[in-house]
Amino acid sequence: MDKASQALAESLPDGIPDTLTAQAAYTFSATRHRPKADRLLKPPYINWVKPFERRWLEIYNIYNKVVKWFKVIRLVLHKPDVLLENVYNIDKTGVMLSMLNSVKVLVSKDDLRGYRGARVKRTIVTAVECISAAVFNPQTKQQANSRPRILIWDGFGTHETLNVIEFCFKNNIKLCCMLSYTSYKLQPCDVAAFGPLKAAYRDQVERMERGRVGTIGKQHFTYLYSPARERALTKRNILAA
């Protein structure tokens, strides 16, 4: 009898038949020496996902929500008074001033803010881009000719202020917010515009560093960003988005 079975047998109250004690010892001993599985006896069949979803309806399924979002936006865009030239997309991105690539910093799980002590310059400049057949400015109101303008954005909480909503309501601008945590896949600017933009900006930073510029600061940002923007935000990339 192993130690676990012996301890269990000793903890049983008086009057328990010896057969039960022996059976308990045998059962625990057999379980203890049972071989562990290292592979599935039967792999899941090809259509296992649908029955799984029916059994666990409470599981969060972002795919269905994305499909529903596209159905909603389709109804908006197919309204008779909505023209495609009045559909706009706005987004922002952060550009690190002097880092050519992303930087990984290892921190303890007990101190998630420990990265602040890392010797990495993390100055980020936010660039806001709005893309359409024309620049989104007060002139688009005249172009719309009293028709609604559709503005698609990621719906970040800090953007949805009362002033913004009131302004859009007064100027016949329809806000269409994307689902949370999906902009990296659904946001046109993120998918096909900001990637090439950041790559072009890194090339500009590298060229400046080859010119032996010691420190790249905010005063250099527009000088670096402008040619990168002209190189990346092309008609081809925008239409691809």
CYANA upper distance limits for C-alpha pairs under 8 A (distance plus 0.5 A):
  1 MET  CA      5 SER  CA      6.65
  1 MET  CA      6 GLN  CA      6.65
  1 MET  CA     25 ALA  CA      7.01
  1 MET  CA     26 TYR  CA      8.37
  1 MET  CA     29 SER  CA      7.82
  2 ASP  CA      6 GLN  CA      6.59
  2 ASP  CA     29 SER  CA      7.45
  3 LYS  CA      7 ALA  CA      6.55
  4 ALA  CA      8 LEU  CA      6.75
  4 ALA  CA     28 PHE  CA      8.37
  5 SER  CA      9 ALA  CA      6.62
  5 SER  CA     24 ALA  CA      7.68
  5 SER  CA     25 ALA  CA      5.34
  5 SER  CA     26 TYR  CA      8.50
  5 SER  CA     28 PHE  CA      6.70
  5 SER  CA     29 SER  CA      7.50
  6 GLN  CA     10 GLU  CA      6.69
  6 GLN  CA     25 ALA  CA      7.58
  7 ALA  CA     11 SER  CA      6.75
  8 LEU  CA     12 LEU  CA      7.10
  8 LEU  CA     25 ALA  CA      8.32
  9 ALA  CA     21 THR  CA      6.22
  9 ALA  CA     24 ALA  CA      7.98
  9 ALA  CA     25 ALA  CA      7.62
 12 LEU  CA     16 ILE  CA      7.51
 16 ILE  CA     20 LEU  CA      7.34
 16 ILE  CA     21 THR  CA      7.76
 17 PRO  CA     21 THR  CA      7.21
 18 ASP  CA     22 ALA  CA      6.58
 19 THR  CA     23 GLN  CA      6.48
 20 LEU  CA     24 ALA  CA      6.53
 21 THR  CA     25 ALA  CA      6.73
 22 ALA  CA     26 TYR  CA      6.60
 23 GLN  CA     27 THR  CA      6.55
 24 ALA  CA     28 PHE  CA      6.71
 25 ALA  CA     29 SER  CA      6.58
 26 TYR  CA     30 ALA  CA      6.59
 27 THR  CA     31 THR  CA      6.71
 28 PHE  CA     32 ARG  CA      6.53
 29 SER  CA     33 HIS  CA      6.94
 30 ALA  CA     34 ARG  CA      6.71
 44 PRO  CA     48 TRP  CA      6.70
 47 ASN  CA     51 PRO  CA      8.25
 48 TRP  CA     52 PHE  CA      6.75
 49 VAL  CA     53 GLU  CA      6.70
 50 LYS  CA     54 ARG  CA      6.84
 51 PRO  CA     55 ARG  CA      6.76
 52 PHE  CA     56 TRP  CA      6.76
 53 GLU  CA     57 LEU  CA      6.26
 53 GLU  CA     59 ILE  CA      7.99
 61 ASN  CA     65 LYS  CA      7.61
 62 ILE  CA     66 VAL  CA      6.67
 63 TYR  CA     67 VAL  CA      6.82
 64 ASN  CA     68 LYS  CA      6.71
 65 LYS  CA     69 TRP  CA      6.60
 66 VAL  CA     70 PHE  CA      6.86
 66 VAL  CA    179 LEU  CA      7.92
 67 VAL  CA     71 LYS  CA      6.92
 68 LYS  CA     72 VAL  CA      6.81
 69 TRP  CA     73 ILE  CA      6.70
 69 TRP  CA    178 MET  CA      8.23
 69 TRP  CA    179 LEU  CA      8.20
 70 PHE  CA     74 ARG  CA      6.45
 71 LYS  CA     75 LEU  CA      6.94
 72 VAL  CA     76 VAL  CA      7.03
 73 ILE  CA     77 LEU  CA      6.68
 73 ILE  CA    176 CYS  CA      8.02
 74 ARG  CA     78 HIS  CA      6.55
 75 LEU  CA     79 LYS  CA      7.05
 76 VAL  CA     82 VAL  CA      8.27
 77 LEU  CA     82 VAL  CA      6.60
 77 LEU  CA     83 LEU  CA      8.18
 77 LEU  CA     84 LEU  CA      8.07
 78 HIS  CA     82 VAL  CA      7.39
 81 ASP  CA    147 ARG  CA      6.59
 81 ASP  CA    148 PRO  CA      7.56
 82 VAL  CA     86 ASN  CA      7.57
 82 VAL  CA    147 ARG  CA      7.17
 82 VAL  CA    148 PRO  CA      6.71
 82 VAL  CA    149 ARG  CA      7.81
 82 VAL  CA    150 ILE  CA      8.41
 83 LEU  CA     87 VAL  CA      7.64
 85 GLU  CA    132 SER  CA      7.76
 85 GLU  CA    133 ALA  CA      6.87
 86 ASN  CA    132 SER  CA      8.34
 86 ASN  CA    140 THR  CA      8.40
 86 ASN  CA    144 ALA  CA      6.90
 86 ASN  CA    148 PRO  CA      7.89
 86 ASN  CA    149 ARG  CA      5.50
 86 ASN  CA    150 ILE  CA      6.77
 87 VAL  CA    132 SER  CA      7.48
 87 VAL  CA    149 ARG  CA      6.49
 87 VAL  CA    150 ILE  CA      5.17
 87 VAL  CA    151 LEU  CA      6.67
 87 VAL  CA    152 ILE  CA      8.22
 88 TYR  CA    130 CYS  CA      7.66
 88 TYR  CA    131 ILE  CA      6.58
 88 TYR  CA    132 SER  CA      5.77
 88 TYR  CA    136 PHE  CA      7.99
 88 TYR  CA    149 ARG  CA      8.05
 88 TYR  CA    150 ILE  CA      6.46
 88 TYR  CA    151 LEU  CA      5.36
 88 TYR  CA    152 ILE  CA      6.62
 89 ASN  CA    130 CYS  CA      6.41
 89 ASN  CA    131 ILE  CA      6.15
 89 ASN  CA    132 SER  CA      7.51
 89 ASN  CA    151 LEU  CA      6.18
 89 ASN  CA    152 ILE  CA      5.23
 89 ASN  CA    153 TRP  CA      6.51
 89 ASN  CA    188 PRO  CA      7.96
 89 ASN  CA    189 CYS  CA      8.00
 90 ILE  CA    128 VAL  CA      8.00
 90 ILE  CA    129 GLU  CA      6.50
 90 ILE  CA    130 CYS  CA      4.90
 90 ILE  CA    131 ILE  CA      7.00
 90 ILE  CA    151 LEU  CA      7.64
 90 ILE  CA    152 ILE  CA      6.90
 90 ILE  CA    153 TRP  CA      5.89
 90 ILE  CA    189 CYS  CA      8.03
 91 ASP  CA    128 VAL  CA      6.55
 91 ASP  CA    129 GLU  CA      6.35
 91 ASP  CA    130 CYS  CA      7.13
 91 ASP  CA    153 TRP  CA      6.69
 91 ASP  CA    154 ASP  CA      7.57
 91 ASP  CA    187 GLN  CA      8.40
 91 ASP  CA    189 CYS  CA      6.95
 91 ASP  CA    190 ASP  CA      8.31
 92 LYS  CA    126 THR  CA      7.15
 92 LYS  CA    127 ALA  CA      6.10
 92 LYS  CA    128 VAL  CA      4.82
 92 LYS  CA    129 GLU  CA      6.62
 93 THR  CA    126 THR  CA      6.19
 93 THR  CA    127 ALA  CA      6.08
 93 THR  CA    128 VAL  CA      7.18
 93 THR  CA    194 PHE  CA      7.79
 94 GLY  CA    124 ILE  CA      6.34
 94 GLY  CA    125 VAL  CA      6.10
 94 GLY  CA    126 THR  CA      5.04
 94 GLY  CA    127 ALA  CA      6.88
 95 VAL  CA    124 ILE  CA      5.85
 95 VAL  CA    125 VAL  CA      5.76
 95 VAL  CA    126 THR  CA      6.78
 95 VAL  CA    127 ALA  CA      7.88
 95 VAL  CA    198 LYS  CA      7.62
 96 MET  CA    122 ARG  CA      7.10
 96 MET  CA    123 THR  CA      6.34
 96 MET  CA    124 ILE  CA      4.94
 96 MET  CA    125 VAL  CA      6.90
 97 LEU  CA    122 ARG  CA      8.47
 97 LEU  CA    123 THR  CA      6.59
 97 LEU  CA    124 ILE  CA      6.55
 97 LEU  CA    125 VAL  CA      7.39
 97 LEU  CA    216 ILE  CA      7.09
 97 LEU  CA    217 GLY  CA      7.15
 97 LEU  CA    218 LYS  CA      7.68
 97 LEU  CA    221 PHE  CA      7.51
 98 SER  CA    121 LYS  CA      8.29
 98 SER  CA    205 VAL  CA      7.08
 98 SER  CA    215 THR  CA      8.45
 98 SER  CA    216 ILE  CA      6.33
 98 SER  CA    217 GLY  CA      8.25
 99 MET  CA    121 LYS  CA      8.37
 99 MET  CA    202 ARG  CA      8.19
100 LEU  CA    202 ARG  CA      5.68
100 LEU  CA    203 ASP  CA      8.50
100 LEU  CA    205 VAL  CA      7.62
100 LEU  CA    206 GLU  CA      7.73
101 ASN  CA    202 ARG  CA      8.19
105 VAL  CA    115 TYR  CA      6.77
105 VAL  CA    118 ALA  CA      7.86
106 LEU  CA    115 TYR  CA      7.84
107 VAL  CA    111 ASP  CA      7.32
107 VAL  CA    112 LEU  CA      6.88
107 VAL  CA    113 ARG  CA      8.30
107 VAL  CA    114 GLY  CA      6.24
107 VAL  CA    115 TYR  CA      6.72
108 SER  CA    112 LEU  CA      6.91
108 SER  CA    114 GLY  CA      7.75
114 GLY  CA    118 ALA  CA      7.97
125 VAL  CA    218 LYS  CA      8.34
130 CYS  CA    135 VAL  CA      7.31
130 CYS  CA    136 PHE  CA      6.69
131 ILE  CA    135 VAL  CA      6.91
131 ILE  CA    136 PHE  CA      7.56
131 ILE  CA    238 ILE  CA      8.16
132 SER  CA    136 PHE  CA      7.47
134 ALA  CA    140 THR  CA      8.16
135 VAL  CA    140 THR  CA      8.21
136 PHE  CA    140 THR  CA      6.68
137 ASN  CA    141 LYS  CA      8.41
138 PRO  CA    142 GLN  CA      8.20
139 GLN  CA    143 GLN  CA      7.14
140 THR  CA    144 ALA  CA      6.50
141 LYS  CA    145 ASN  CA      7.10
141 LYS  CA    146 SER  CA      7.81
141 LYS  CA    171 ASN  CA      8.44
142 GLN  CA    146 SER  CA      8.15
144 ALA  CA    148 PRO  CA      7.38
144 ALA  CA    149 ARG  CA      7.37
146 SER  CA    172 ASN  CA      8.20
147 ARG  CA    172 ASN  CA      7.97
148 PRO  CA    172 ASN  CA      5.68
148 PRO  CA    173 ILE  CA      6.17
148 PRO  CA    174 LYS  CA      7.22
149 ARG  CA    172 ASN  CA      7.07
149 ARG  CA    173 ILE  CA      5.27
149 ARG  CA    174 LYS  CA      6.54
150 ILE  CA    173 ILE  CA      6.41
150 ILE  CA    174 LYS  CA      5.36
150 ILE  CA    175 LEU  CA      6.75
150 ILE  CA    176 CYS  CA      7.61
151 LEU  CA    173 ILE  CA      7.31
151 LEU  CA    174 LYS  CA      6.52
151 LEU  CA    175 LEU  CA      5.59
151 LEU  CA    176 CYS  CA      6.54
152 ILE  CA    175 LEU  CA      6.68
152 ILE  CA    176 CYS  CA      5.27
152 ILE  CA    177 CYS  CA      6.51
152 ILE  CA    178 MET  CA      7.87
153 TRP  CA    175 LEU  CA      8.09
153 TRP  CA    176 CYS  CA      6.94
153 TRP  CA    177 CYS  CA      5.78
153 TRP  CA    178 MET  CA      6.74
153 TRP  CA    187 GLN  CA      8.02
154 ASP  CA    177 CYS  CA      5.94
154 ASP  CA    178 MET  CA      5.31
154 ASP  CA    179 LEU  CA      7.62
154 ASP  CA    180 SER  CA      7.95
154 ASP  CA    183 SER  CA      6.58
154 ASP  CA    187 GLN  CA      7.55
155 GLY  CA    159 HIS  CA      7.19
155 GLY  CA    160 GLU  CA      7.20
155 GLY  CA    176 CYS  CA      8.44
155 GLY  CA    177 CYS  CA      5.14
155 GLY  CA    178 MET  CA      6.45
155 GLY  CA    179 LEU  CA      8.05
155 GLY  CA    180 SER  CA      8.09
156 PHE  CA    160 GLU  CA      7.34
157 GLY  CA    161 THR  CA      8.41
159 HIS  CA    164 VAL  CA      8.05
160 GLU  CA    164 VAL  CA      7.00
160 GLU  CA    165 ILE  CA      7.35
161 THR  CA    165 ILE  CA      6.88
162 LEU  CA    166 GLU  CA      6.57
163 ASN  CA    167 PHE  CA      6.54
164 VAL  CA    168 CYS  CA      6.69
165 ILE  CA    169 PHE  CA      6.62
166 GLU  CA    170 LYS  CA      6.67
167 PHE  CA    171 ASN  CA      6.73
168 CYS  CA    172 ASN  CA      6.44
168 CYS  CA    173 ILE  CA      5.12
168 CYS  CA    174 LYS  CA      7.24
168 CYS  CA    175 LEU  CA      7.98
169 PHE  CA    173 ILE  CA      6.61
169 PHE  CA    174 LYS  CA      7.96
178 MET  CA    182 THR  CA      7.73
178 MET  CA    183 SER  CA      7.36
178 MET  CA    186 LEU  CA      8.22
178 MET  CA    187 GLN  CA      8.35
179 LEU  CA    183 SER  CA      7.83
182 THR  CA    186 LEU  CA      6.42
182 THR  CA    187 GLN  CA      8.12
183 SER  CA    187 GLN  CA      5.01
183 SER  CA    190 ASP  CA      7.68
184 TYR  CA    190 ASP  CA      6.42
184 TYR  CA    191 VAL  CA      7.08
185 LYS  CA    190 ASP  CA      8.10
185 LYS  CA    191 VAL  CA      6.88
186 LEU  CA    190 ASP  CA      8.44
186 LEU  CA    191 VAL  CA      7.72
187 GLN  CA    191 VAL  CA      6.67
188 PRO  CA    192 ALA  CA      6.68
188 PRO  CA    193 ALA  CA      7.74
188 PRO  CA    238 ILE  CA      8.48
188 PRO  CA    241 ALA  CA      5.11
189 CYS  CA    193 ALA  CA      5.32
189 CYS  CA    194 PHE  CA      6.35
189 CYS  CA    238 ILE  CA      8.23
189 CYS  CA    241 ALA  CA      7.08
190 ASP  CA    194 PHE  CA      5.71
190 ASP  CA    195 GLY  CA      7.21
191 VAL  CA    195 GLY  CA      7.49
191 VAL  CA    241 ALA  CA      6.88
192 ALA  CA    196 PRO  CA      7.72
192 ALA  CA    237 ASN  CA      6.38
192 ALA  CA    238 ILE  CA      7.38
192 ALA  CA    240 ALA  CA      6.92
192 ALA  CA    241 ALA  CA      5.43
193 ALA  CA    197 LEU  CA      6.74
193 ALA  CA    232 ALA  CA      7.29
193 ALA  CA    233 LEU  CA      6.61
193 ALA  CA    237 ASN  CA      6.46
193 ALA  CA    238 ILE  CA      6.87
193 ALA  CA    241 ALA  CA      7.48
194 PHE  CA    198 LYS  CA      6.52
194 PHE  CA    232 ALA  CA      8.40
195 GLY  CA    199 ALA  CA      6.89
196 PRO  CA    200 ALA  CA      6.60
196 PRO  CA    232 ALA  CA      5.85
196 PRO  CA    233 LEU  CA      8.44
197 LEU  CA    201 TYR  CA      6.66
197 LEU  CA    228 ALA  CA      6.60
197 LEU  CA    229 ARG  CA      6.57
197 LEU  CA    231 ARG  CA      8.07
197 LEU  CA    232 ALA  CA      5.35
197 LEU  CA    233 LEU  CA      7.37
198 LYS  CA    202 ARG  CA      6.64
198 LYS  CA    228 ALA  CA      8.34
199 ALA  CA    203 ASP  CA      6.93
200 ALA  CA    204 GLN  CA      6.96
200 ALA  CA    228 ALA  CA      5.36
200 ALA  CA    229 ARG  CA      8.17
200 ALA  CA    231 ARG  CA      7.44
200 ALA  CA    232 ALA  CA      7.15
201 TYR  CA    205 VAL  CA      6.81
201 TYR  CA    224 LEU  CA      7.06
201 TYR  CA    225 TYR  CA      6.60
201 TYR  CA    228 ALA  CA      5.59
201 TYR  CA    229 ARG  CA      8.38
202 ARG  CA    206 GLU  CA      6.63
203 ASP  CA    207 ARG  CA      6.73
204 GLN  CA    208 MET  CA      6.81
204 GLN  CA    224 LEU  CA      6.25
204 GLN  CA    225 TYR  CA      8.43
204 GLN  CA    228 ALA  CA      7.54
205 VAL  CA    209 GLU  CA      6.68
205 VAL  CA    224 LEU  CA      7.39
206 GLU  CA    210 ARG  CA      6.67
207 ARG  CA    211 GLY  CA      6.90
208 MET  CA    212 ARG  CA      7.30
208 MET  CA    213 VAL  CA      6.55
209 GLU  CA    213 VAL  CA      5.82
209 GLU  CA    214 GLY  CA      7.81
216 ILE  CA    220 HIS  CA      6.79
217 GLY  CA    221 PHE  CA      7.45
220 HIS  CA    224 LEU  CA      6.79
221 PHE  CA    225 TYR  CA      6.27
222 THR  CA    226 SER  CA      6.23
223 TYR  CA    227 PRO  CA      8.02
224 LEU  CA    228 ALA  CA      7.18
225 TYR  CA    229 ARG  CA      6.43
226 SER  CA    230 GLU  CA      6.89
227 PRO  CA    231 ARG  CA      6.66
228 ALA  CA    232 ALA  CA      6.60
229 ARG  CA    233 LEU  CA      6.05
230 GLU  CA    234 THR  CA      7.41
232 ALA  CA    237 ASN  CA      7.78
233 LEU  CA    237 ASN  CA      6.83
233 LEU  CA    238 ILE  CA      7.11
234 THR  CA    238 ILE  CA      6.72
235 LYS  CA    239 LEU  CA      6.53
236 ARG  CA    240 ALA  CA      6.61
237 ASN  CA    241 ALA  CA      6.82
